[in-house]
Amino acid sequence: MAIDQGIGILVWSPIAGGLLSGKYRRGVAAPPGSRHLTEWNEPPVYDEDKLYDTIEELVAISEELGVSAAQVALAYTMAKPAVTSVIVGARTEEQLADNLAAADLKLTEAHVGRLDKVSTQPLPYPLWHQARNAGERFSPADSTLLSRHPPGLAQAFRI
């Protein structure tokens, strides 16, 4: 709707309260004092494997670029259509400086594609049904939903 109506999106918690910062890794104990994936369940994690797969990709890209995973997560969010800004929740001056550095980070299409592939959620009903049966009538805004899905989805749905 934001794309269709030309409205900007201000994203709250783009690194998911720190989950996408790279400090939470599969098979590694969380840093002392961490709350995530313990008694504190915000944001809720519905698919822990998908979360860790996404974190691994963020970390891989961050290592390629010599920046933090948090910066990659922020730059990825800012690369999305209609996103005009993000609200960061830095707790320390160091985190704030790191988050602000993301404003200068531009990911390649390949980086965005890798993150799309690992993090995109399946289309919910009725979108998958509409894509399959009325995709030729999709607007540019509708098509952005499909562009985040793995290559071949548009062809499979005749879009």
C-alpha positions in Angstrom: 0.0 0.0 0.0 2.8 2.4 0.8 4.4 1.9 -2.6 1.0 2.3 -4.4 0.1 5.4 -2.5 3.6 6.9 -2.4 3.9 6.8 1.4 7.1 6.3 3.2 7.6 3.6 5.8 9.5 4.3 9.1 10.7 0.9 10.4 10.7 0.3 14.1 13.2 -2.2 15.5 15.0 -3.1 12.2 17.5 -5.3 13.9 14.8 -7.1 16.0 15.8 -5.8 19.3 19.4 -7.0 18.7 18.6 -10.5 17.4 20.0 -9.5 14.0 23.2 -7.9 15.4 25.2 -11.0 15.0 25.8 -11.6 18.7 23.2 -14.4 18.8 24.5 -17.4 16.8 23.4 -20.9 16.4 25.1 -23.3 18.8 26.8 -20.4 20.7 25.8 -19.3 24.2 24.3 -15.8 24.2 26.5 -13.1 25.7 26.2 -12.6 29.5 23.1 -10.5 30.4 21.4 -11.3 27.1 17.6 -11.6 27.2 16.7 -12.9 23.8 15.8 -16.5 23.3 15.5 -16.9 27.0 12.8 -15.7 29.3 12.2 -12.5 27.2 10.3 -13.3 24.0 10.2 -10.1 22.1 10.1 -10.1 19.3 8.6 -13.5 19.1 10.6 -16.1 17.1 8.4 -18.4 15.1 11.1 -20.2 13.2 14.4 -20.4 15.0 16.2 -22.1 12.1 15.2 -19.4 9.7 16.3 -16.8 12.2 19.7 -18.4 12.5 20.0 -18.9 8.8 19.3 -15.2 8.3 21.9 -14.2 11.0 24.5 -16.4 9.4 23.9 -14.7 6.0 24.1 -11.2 7.7 27.4 -12.2 9.4 28.8 -13.6 6.1 28.0 -10.4 4.2 29.3 -8.3 7.1 32.6 -10.1 7.0 32.8 -9.7 3.2 32.3 -5.9 3.6 34.2 -5.4 6.8 31.2 -4.0 8.7 29.0 -5.2 11.5 26.0 -7.5 11.0 23.8 -4.8 12.5 24.9 -2.4 9.8 24.1 -5.0 7.1 20.6 -5.5 8.6 20.0 -1.8 8.7 21.3 -1.2 5.1 19.1 -4.2 3.9 16.0 -2.6 5.5 16.8 0.8 4.0 17.2 -0.8 0.6 13.6 -1.9 0.6 11.0 0.0 -1.5 9.1 2.7 0.4 11.4 2.5 3.5 12.4 6.0 4.2 14.0 5.7 7.6 14.5 3.4 10.6 14.3 3.8 14.3 17.3 2.2 16.0 17.3 1.2 19.6 20.9 1.5 20.5 21.6 1.1 24.2 25.2 2.3 24.1 27.2 5.1 22.4 29.1 2.4 20.5 25.9 0.7 19.2 24.6 4.1 18.2 27.8 5.0 16.2 27.7 1.5 14.6 24.0 1.9 13.7 24.6 5.4 12.2 27.4 4.1 10.0 24.8 1.9 8.2 23.5 5.1 6.5 26.6 5.1 4.3 26.5 1.3 3.5 25.0 0.4 0.1 24.5 -3.3 -0.4 24.8 -4.8 -3.9 21.8 -6.4 -5.6 23.5 -9.7 -5.0 23.7 -9.1 -1.2 20.1 -8.0 -1.1 19.2 -11.1 -3.1 21.0 -13.4 -0.7 19.2 -11.9 2.3 15.9 -12.0 0.5 16.4 -15.7 -0.3 17.2 -16.6 3.3 14.7 -14.4 5.1 11.6 -14.0 3.0 8.4 -15.5 4.5 6.0 -17.5 2.3 3.3 -15.5 0.8 0.2 -15.8 3.0 -3.3 -16.4 1.7 -4.8 -14.6 -0.3 -1.6 -13.3 -1.8 -0.3 -16.7 -3.1 -3.8 -17.4 -4.6 -3.9 -14.0 -6.2 -0.4 -14.4 -7.6 -1.3 -17.7 -9.1 -4.6 -16.7 -10.5 -4.5 -13.0 -11.2 -0.8 -12.1 -11.3 -1.2 -10.4 -14.7 -3.3 -7.8 -13.0 -0.7 -7.0 -10.2 0.3 -3.5 -9.8 4.0 -2.5 -9.3 3.3 -2.4 -5.6 1.9 -6.0 -5.6 4.9 -7.1 -7.6 7.3 -5.9 -4.9 6.0 -8.7 -2.7 6.9 -11.3 -5.3 10.3 -9.8 -6.1 11.5 -10.8 -2.6 10.8 -14.4 -3.3 13.2 -16.9 -4.8 13.8 -16.6 -8.6 11.3 -18.5 -10.6 8.3 -17.7 -8.4 7.0 -15.1 -10.8 7.3 -17.5 -13.7 5.6 -20.3 -11.6 2.7 -17.9 -11.0 2.7 -16.6 -14.6 3.6 -13.1 -13.5 
